């Protein structure tokens, strides 16, 4: 057993020299988490369907934190493109230590107003995309006998909200996928966990920011009484990507301003 003086403390959060893939990394929570990892020393690949957006975000991160940051164009529901994504990361960095599955969409509406195609689109990107990207990095992480996969679930994967059947169904599936993969990958020293963000004022949530729904069911429902700021997602990502989170398996970390505490 280590003495207090031998415990690593803050060094547990050092990510210097590690490499991460962040899907949905060109904007919103994905970009914020990529910047958070980069601030701790991680080289990052930002995956986006919009290469120009990804390149702009990567340039900003590289200049701000002095790490290697690159963009990669891929659709997370395209199996071949996710395989190419993982190979490109290996070619660029020589390793894949972290995968953050942040790509996702939300289509709101009553069940009798939504189309089947809309429901399936949300499930495809949020669930199938997470599964495909996780599978794509699996051979490399297993070979290294190390790695961290961080899924973006949601508080709406833990509690319900009306007019959200596509999103809540998809995020509930991500929660269960996280638990199952956590158990499956633990013998290979690969940690799989999820962050469950609450109401962050991202591009996805702008349509309801100033509505009565947004004020009542989002801001009014949080203990802090406000939307989350992008920087407030970074700590959880750094924790789960670092050695500090190595005893976490199939866990959900809620970052929601106290929404689910009520």
C-alpha positions as a Markdown table, in Angstrom:
| # | Residue | x | y | z |
|---|---|---|---|---|
| 1 | Unk | 0.0 | 0.0 | 0.0 |
| 2 | Unk | 1.3 | 3.4 | -0.9 |
| 3 | Unk | 1.9 | 6.0 | 1.7 |
| 4 | Unk | 0.3 | 9.4 | 1.3 |
| 5 | Unk | 3.5 | 11.0 | 0.0 |
| 6 | Unk | 3.7 | 8.3 | -2.7 |
| 7 | Unk | 0.2 | 8.8 | -4.1 |
| 8 | Unk | 0.3 | 10.5 | -7.5 |
| 9 | Unk | -2.4 | 13.1 | -6.9 |
| 10 | Unk | -2.9 | 15.5 | -9.7 |
| 11 | Unk | -0.5 | 13.5 | -11.9 |
| 12 | Unk | -3.4 | 11.0 | -12.4 |
| 13 | Unk | -5.0 | 13.5 | -14.7 |
| 14 | Unk | -2.0 | 14.0 | -16.9 |
| 15 | Unk | -2.7 | 12.9 | -20.5 |
| 16 | Unk | 0.5 | 14.0 | -22.1 |
| 17 | Unk | 1.3 | 12.0 | -25.2 |
| 18 | Unk | -2.0 | 10.2 | -25.4 |
| 19 | Unk | -4.2 | 10.2 | -28.5 |
| 20 | Unk | -8.0 | 10.6 | -28.7 |
| 21 | Unk | -10.7 | 10.3 | -31.3 |
| 22 | Unk | -13.7 | 12.6 | -30.7 |
| 23 | Unk | -16.7 | 12.1 | -32.9 |
| 24 | Unk | -18.9 | 15.1 | -33.3 |
| 25 | Unk | -15.7 | 17.0 | -32.4 |
| 26 | Unk | -16.1 | 20.0 | -34.5 |
| 27 | Unk | -18.7 | 21.8 | -32.3 |
| 28 | Unk | -20.7 | 21.8 | -29.1 |
| 29 | Unk | -19.9 | 19.3 | -26.3 |
| 30 | Unk | -17.6 | 17.3 | -28.6 |
| 31 | Unk | -15.3 | 20.3 | -29.3 |
| 32 | Unk | -15.3 | 21.3 | -25.7 |
| 33 | Unk | -14.3 | 17.8 | -24.6 |
| 34 | Unk | -11.6 | 17.7 | -27.3 |
| 35 | Unk | -10.2 | 21.0 | -26.0 |
| 36 | Unk | -10.3 | 19.7 | -22.4 |
| 37 | Unk | -8.3 | 16.6 | -23.3 |
| 38 | Unk | -5.9 | 18.7 | -25.3 |
| 39 | Unk | -5.4 | 21.0 | -22.3 |
| 40 | Unk | -4.2 | 18.0 | -20.4 |
| 41 | Unk | -1.7 | 17.0 | -23.2 |
| 42 | Unk | -3.7 | 14.7 | -25.5 |
| 43 | Unk | -3.3 | 14.7 | -29.3 |
| 44 | Unk | -6.8 | 14.7 | -30.8 |
| 45 | Unk | -8.6 | 13.7 | -34.0 |
| 46 | Unk | -11.9 | 15.6 | -34.5 |
| 47 | Unk | -14.4 | 13.6 | -36.5 |
| 48 | Unk | -17.1 | 15.4 | -38.3 |
| 49 | Unk | -19.3 | 15.1 | -41.5 |
| 50 | Unk | -18.2 | 18.7 | -42.2 |
| 51 | Unk | -14.4 | 18.7 | -42.9 |
| 52 | Unk | -14.0 | 22.4 | -43.0 |
| 53 | Unk | -15.7 | 22.8 | -39.5 |
| 54 | Unk | -13.4 | 20.0 | -38.2 |
| 55 | Unk | -10.3 | 21.6 | -39.6 |
| 56 | Unk | -11.1 | 25.0 | -38.2 |
| 57 | Unk | -11.8 | 23.5 | -34.7 |
| 58 | Unk | -8.6 | 21.4 | -34.9 |
| 59 | Unk | -6.5 | 24.4 | -35.8 |
| 60 | Unk | -7.9 | 26.4 | -32.9 |
| 61 | Unk | -7.1 | 23.6 | -30.5 |
| 62 | Unk | -3.6 | 23.0 | -31.8 |
| 63 | Unk | -2.8 | 26.7 | -31.5 |
| 64 | Unk | -4.3 | 27.0 | -28.0 |
| 65 | Unk | -2.7 | 23.9 | -26.4 |
| 66 | Unk | 0.4 | 23.0 | -28.5 |
| 67 | Unk | -0.8 | 19.5 | -29.3 |
| 68 | Unk | -1.3 | 17.7 | -32.6 |
| 69 | Unk | -4.9 | 18.2 | -33.6 |
| 70 | Unk | -6.3 | 16.9 | -36.9 |
| 71 | Unk | -9.7 | 16.6 | -38.6 |
| 72 | Unk | -11.2 | 13.6 | -40.2 |
| 73 | Unk | -14.4 | 13.5 | -42.3 |
| 74 | Unk | -16.6 | 10.6 | -41.6 |
| 75 | Unk | -20.3 | 9.6 | -41.1 |
| 76 | Unk | -20.5 | 7.5 | -37.9 |
| 77 | Unk | -23.2 | 5.3 | -39.4 |
| 78 | Unk | -21.0 | 4.3 | -42.3 |
| 79 | Unk | -19.1 | 1.1 | -41.3 |
| 80 | Unk | -16.3 | 1.6 | -43.8 |
| 81 | Unk | -15.7 | 5.2 | -42.8 |
| 82 | Unk | -15.5 | 4.3 | -39.1 |
| 83 | Unk | -12.9 | 1.7 | -39.9 |
| 84 | Unk | -10.9 | 4.3 | -41.9 |
| 85 | Unk | -11.3 | 6.7 | -39.0 |
| 86 | Unk | -9.5 | 4.4 | -36.6 |
| 87 | Unk | -6.8 | 3.5 | -39.1 |
| 88 | Unk | -6.2 | 7.2 | -39.8 |
| 89 | Unk | -5.8 | 7.9 | -36.1 |
| 90 | Unk | -3.3 | 5.1 | -35.8 |
| 91 | Unk | -1.4 | 6.4 | -38.8 |
| 92 | Unk | -1.3 | 9.9 | -37.4 |
| 93 | Unk | -0.6 | 9.2 | -33.7 |
| 94 | Unk | 0.6 | 5.6 | -33.6 |
| 95 | Unk | -1.9 | 4.8 | -30.8 |
| 96 | Unk | -5.6 | 5.3 | -29.8 |
| 97 | Unk | -5.9 | 5.8 | -26.1 |
| 98 | Unk | -9.4 | 7.4 | -25.9 |
| 99 | Unk | -12.6 | 7.4 | -28.0 |
| 100 | Unk | -15.3 | 9.8 | -27.2 |
| 101 | Unk | -18.6 | 9.0 | -28.9 |
| 102 | Unk | -20.1 | 12.5 | -29.0 |
| 103 | Unk | -21.8 | 12.5 | -32.4 |
| 104 | Unk | -25.5 | 12.7 | -31.9 |
| 105 | Unk | -28.8 | 14.4 | -33.0 |
| 106 | Unk | -32.2 | 15.1 | -31.4 |
| 107 | Unk | -35.5 | 15.3 | -33.2 |
| 108 | Unk | -38.3 | 16.4 | -31.0 |
| 109 | Unk | -42.1 | 15.9 | -31.3 |
| 110 | Unk | -45.1 | 14.0 | -30.2 |
| 111 | Unk | -45.1 | 10.3 | -31.3 |
| 112 | Unk | -48.0 | 10.8 | -33.7 |
| 113 | Unk | -46.3 | 13.8 | -35.3 |
| 114 | Unk | -43.0 | 12.1 | -36.0 |
| 115 | Unk | -42.2 | 9.9 | -38.9 |
| 116 | Unk | -40.6 | 6.4 | -38.7 |
| 117 | Unk | -37.7 | 7.8 | -40.7 |
| 118 | Unk | -37.1 | 10.5 | -38.1 |
| 119 | Unk | -37.1 | 8.0 | -35.3 |
| 120 | Unk | -34.7 | 5.7 | -37.2 |
| 121 | Unk | -32.3 | 8.6 | -38.0 |
| 122 | Unk | -31.9 | 9.4 | -34.3 |
| 123 | Unk | -31.4 | 5.8 | -33.4 |
| 124 | Unk | -28.9 | 5.3 | -36.3 |
| 125 | Unk | -26.6 | 8.2 | -35.3 |
| 126 | Unk | -26.9 | 8.0 | -31.6 |
| 127 | Unk | -26.9 | 4.2 | -31.1 |
| 128 | Unk | -25.5 | 2.5 | -34.2 |
| 129 | Unk | -22.9 | 5.2 | -34.6 |
| 130 | Unk | -21.7 | 4.7 | -31.1 |
| 131 | Unk | -21.5 | 0.9 | -31.6 |
| 132 | Unk | -19.7 | 1.2 | -34.9 |
| 133 | Unk | -17.1 | 3.6 | -33.7 |
| 134 | Unk | -16.5 | 1.5 | -30.5 |
| 135 | Unk | -16.0 | -1.6 | -32.7 |
| 136 | Unk | -13.6 | 0.3 | -35.0 |
| 137 | Unk | -11.1 | 1.1 | -32.2 |
| 138 | Unk | -11.5 | -2.3 | -30.5 |
| 139 | Unk | -8.6 | -4.1 | -32.3 |
| 140 | Unk | -6.2 | -1.4 | -31.5 |
| 141 | Unk | -7.2 | -1.0 | -27.8 |
| 142 | Unk | -7.2 | -4.8 | -27.3 |
| 143 | Unk | -3.7 | -5.0 | -28.8 |
| 144 | Unk | -2.5 | -2.3 | -26.5 |
| 145 | Unk | -4.3 | -3.8 | -23.5 |
| 146 | Unk | -5.4 | -0.3 | -22.6 |
| 147 | Unk | -7.9 | 2.3 | -23.5 |
| 148 | Unk | -10.9 | 4.4 | -22.5 |
| 149 | Unk | -14.2 | 4.7 | -24.4 |
| 150 | Unk | -16.4 | 7.5 | -23.2 |
| 151 | Unk | -20.0 | 7.5 | -24.5 |
| 152 | Unk | -22.2 | 10.6 | -24.5 |
| 153 | Unk | -25.5 | 9.4 | -23.0 |
| 154 | Unk | -27.8 | 11.9 | -21.5 |
| 155 | Unk | -29.9 | 12.6 | -18.4 |
| 156 | Unk | -32.7 | 11.6 | -20.8 |
| 157 | Unk | -31.2 | 8.2 | -20.9 |
| 158 | Unk | -32.0 | 8.0 | -17.2 |
| 159 | Unk | -35.3 | 9.9 | -16.8 |
| 160 | Unk | -38.1 | 10.5 | -19.2 |
| 161 | Unk | -39.5 | 13.7 | -20.9 |
| 162 | Unk | -42.5 | 13.9 | -23.1 |
| 163 | Unk | -42.2 | 14.5 | -26.8 |
| 164 | Unk | -38.7 | 13.0 | -26.8 |
| 165 | Unk | -39.3 | 9.3 | -27.7 |
| 166 | Unk | -36.5 | 9.1 | -30.4 |
| 167 | Unk | -33.9 | 10.8 | -28.2 |
| 168 | Unk | -34.7 | 9.2 | -24.9 |
| 169 | Unk | -34.9 | 5.7 | -26.5 |
| 170 | Unk | -31.5 | 6.2 | -28.1 |
| 171 | Unk | -29.8 | 7.5 | -25.0 |
| 172 | Unk | -31.3 | 4.7 | -22.9 |
| 173 | Unk | -29.7 | 2.3 | -25.4 |
| 174 | Unk | -26.4 | 4.1 | -25.0 |
| 175 | Unk | -26.6 | 3.7 | -21.2 |
| 176 | Unk | -27.1 | -0.1 | -21.6 |
| 177 | Unk | -24.5 | -0.4 | -24.3 |
| 178 | Unk | -22.0 | 1.3 | -21.9 |
| 179 | Unk | -22.7 | -1.2 | -19.2 |
| 180 | Unk | -22.4 | -4.2 | -21.5 |
| 181 | Unk | -19.2 | -3.0 | -23.2 |
| 182 | Unk | -17.8 | -2.1 | -19.8 |
| 183 | Unk | -18.1 | -5.7 | -18.7 |
| 184 | Unk | -16.9 | -7.0 | -22.0 |
| 185 | Unk | -13.8 | -4.9 | -22.2 |
| 186 | Unk | -12.7 | -4.9 | -18.5 |
| 187 | Unk | -10.6 | -8.0 | -19.0 |
| 188 | Unk | -8.6 | -6.1 | -21.6 |
| 189 | Unk | -7.9 | -3.1 | -19.4 |
| 190 | Unk | -10.3 | -1.0 | -21.5 |
| 191 | Unk | -12.6 | 1.2 | -19.5 |
| 192 | Unk | -16.0 | 2.0 | -20.9 |
| 193 | Unk | -18.1 | 4.7 | -19.2 |
| 194 | Unk | -20.6 | 7.4 | -20.1 |
| 195 | Unk | -21.2 | 11.0 | -19.4 |
| 196 | Unk | -24.9 | 12.0 | -19.0 |
| 197 | Unk | -25.1 | 15.7 | -19.7 |
| 198 | Unk | -28.1 | 17.7 | -18.6 |
| 199 | Unk | -29.2 | 20.9 | -20.3 |
| 200 | Unk | -26.2 | 22.5 | -22.0 |
| 201 | Unk | -26.9 | 25.4 | -24.3 |
| 202 | Unk | -25.5 | 23.7 | -27.4 |
| 203 | Unk | -26.5 | 24.2 | -31.0 |
| 204 | Unk | -28.8 | 21.2 | -30.6 |
| 205 | Unk | -30.8 | 23.0 | -27.8 |
| 206 | Unk | -30.9 | 26.5 | -29.3 |
| 207 | Unk | -34.5 | 25.9 | -30.7 |
| 208 | Unk | -35.9 | 25.6 | -27.2 |
| 209 | Unk | -33.6 | 28.0 | -25.4 |
| 210 | Unk | -36.1 | 30.9 | -25.2 |
| 211 | Unk | -39.3 | 28.9 | -25.2 |
| 212 | Unk | -41.6 | 28.2 | -22.3 |
| 213 | Unk | -40.6 | 24.6 | -22.5 |
| 214 | Unk | -37.0 | 25.5 | -22.2 |
| 215 | Unk | -37.6 | 27.7 | -19.2 |
| 216 | Unk | -39.9 | 25.3 | -17.4 |
| 217 | Unk | -38.5 | 21.8 | -18.1 |
| 218 | Unk | -34.8 | 22.7 | -18.5 |
| 219 | Unk | -33.7 | 25.8 | -16.7 |
| 220 | Unk | -36.5 | 25.7 | -14.1 |
| 221 | Unk | -35.8 | 22.0 | -13.4 |
| 222 | Unk | -32.2 | 22.3 | -12.5 |
| 223 | Unk | -31.0 | 23.0 | -9.0 |
| 224 | Unk | -28.6 | 25.7 | -10.3 |
| 225 | Unk | -31.4 | 27.3 | -12.4 |
| 226 | Unk | -29.4 | 27.7 | -15.6 |
| 227 | Unk | -28.0 | 26.0 | -18.7 |
| 228 | Unk | -24.7 | 24.3 | -18.4 |
| 229 | Unk | -21.6 | 26.0 | -19.9 |
| 230 | Unk | -19.5 | 24.1 | -22.3 |
| 231 | Unk | -16.4 | 24.2 | -20.1 |
| 232 | Unk | -18.4 | 22.4 | -17.4 |
| 233 | Unk | -18.3 | 19.1 | -19.4 |
| 234 | Unk | -14.5 | 19.1 | -19.6 |
| 235 | Unk | -13.7 | 17.8 | -16.1 |
| 236 | Unk | -15.7 | 14.6 | -16.5 |
| 237 | Unk | -14.1 | 13.9 | -19.9 |
| 238 | Unk | -10.6 | 14.4 | -18.5 |
| 239 | Unk | -11.3 | 12.2 | -15.5 |
| 240 | Unk | -12.7 | 9.3 | -17.5 |
| 241 | Unk | -9.8 | 9.5 | -20.1 |
| 242 | Unk | -7.1 | 9.6 | -17.4 |
| 243 | Unk | -5.6 | 7.2 | -14.9 |
| 244 | Unk | -7.9 | 8.8 | -12.3 |
| 245 | Unk | -10.8 | 7.0 | -13.8 |
| 246 | Unk | -9.3 | 3.6 | -14.1 |
| 247 | Unk | -11.5 | 2.0 | -11.5 |
| 248 | Unk | -14.7 | 3.1 | -13.4 |
| 249 | Unk | -16.4 | 0.4 | -15.4 |
| 250 | Unk | -19.8 | 0.8 | -17.0 |
| 251 | Unk | -20.6 | 3.9 | -15.0 |
| 252 | Unk | -22.7 | 7.0 | -15.8 |
| 253 | Unk | -21.5 | 10.4 | -14.6 |
| 254 | Unk | -24.3 | 12.9 | -14.6 |
| 255 | Unk | -23.3 | 16.6 | -15.3 |
| 256 | Unk | -26.7 | 18.2 | -15.1 |
| 257 | Unk | -26.8 | 21.1 | -12.6 |
| 258 | Unk | -28.9 | 18.9 | -10.2 |
| 259 | Unk | -31.7 | 18.1 | -12.7 |
| 260 | Unk | -31.8 | 14.3 | -11.9 |
| 261 | Unk | -31.2 | 14.9 | -8.1 |
| 262 | Unk | -34.8 | 16.2 | -7.7 |
